[in-house]
Amino acid sequence: MSGDKQLTGTDREIRASGSIEVQTSFPDEAMEIRQQLLNESPYLSDTIMKSAINQENVLPNAMIRDILVANPQSAKTPDVIQTLDNRFNPMPEYMMGEIMAGINTIGAREQIEQKLAIHKTKRMNSLSKLERFYISDTNDISTSTDSLIALWYREPFPDGWYNLLFMYFENSDSVNLFNILNSIPLNFELSIKEQAIHQHYEDLLEVLWAFRADSTNSDSSMIQSLLSISTLASVPGKIAKNRLINDNIITYNEPVYLPVFLKIAPFYPANSRSEDNEYLMKIFPNPADDYFILEYDLSENIETSYILVFNIMGKKYDLIFLENTHTQKIISSSKYSSGMYLIQLYIGNALITTEKIVISK
């Protein structure tokens, strides 16, 4: 038996996410969580993205927008967009326009996934060729069987070992069958989903072996067990269903599949502007702690725009240039001490408006 633990897809995803604890985060950790997520971009999984979107009390729309823009592949995933649409405070259309602007972008993560998919396809094709070669070699059945056992035994994934199970089952070798079955969780680091599938294999082989031991005793409890397993969305479920069909216990009607368009998304114009949008600048939350959000609408402006931040004594703290669009910008208040500040919006050299904000730490 191989003593090395194998990393599953879920384990790799968790390891890639590092110390990001999105689901257990608190509102005062918003800036830290946002920065950690941006540091991991553009390689965030859909699972992490959906967890971030669901933490609405921690991550406001502007932070989610920043994270989604940094992971353009997420704008193509229906599950992520659906989760986004389910937020209690909906994402404004103009921010959705910024997110959906990357829908036709092939991100760095997707490029790596494409390369990995090509590699996996080549590997599976090569493995299938070897399996067909050994199975079709009837000159020396013993050597072919030994070759198949060696091939599957060296597989770094549980699938090869599950193939061994059915070889031993066909050969009525219960010792090797159940030894391999029981050793799979010890030799592979199974995800929660893989653990459930392994339990399906255990349940299936227990029933099939009982049938083999006494093929005349197809009592209702065994049939019911196979019927239960046949409903599972896994390989054991398919095997159980095929057995029931072969024994004329159930009938199978070939399903007809119609095309489903999974990537249909509403059109969000990049610079949409509602008719009742009369403001140029809003600031929230107010009072603020470690960050505040500046929402502004300069989509019809062609001049250079910026804001100046002063304390009430007139000392300048910040000069921030703005893009001529309608969006929200997150501003860290880490360099500000507690107190009241004035934020002035300039278009060209003209002062347009002044807003007050209180920093309370």
Secondary structure, DSSP 8 states (H G I E B T S, - for coil): ---S----HHHHHHHHTTT---TT--GGGHHHHHHHHHHHTT---HHHHHHHHH-TTTS-HHHHHHHHHH-GGGGG-HHHHHHHHT-SS---HHHHHHHHTTTT---HHHHHHHHHHHHHHHHHHHHHHHHHHHHH--S-HHHHHHHHHHHHHT-SSHHHHHHHHHHHHHTT-HHHHHHHHHHHHHHS---HHHHHHHHHHHHHHHHHHHHHHTTT---HHHHHHHHHHHTSSSHHHHHHHHHHHHTTSS-----------TT------TT---TT---SEEEESSSBSSEEEEEEE-TT--S-EEEEEEETT--EEEEEEE-SSEEEEEEE-TT--SEEEEEEEEETTEEEEEEEEEE--
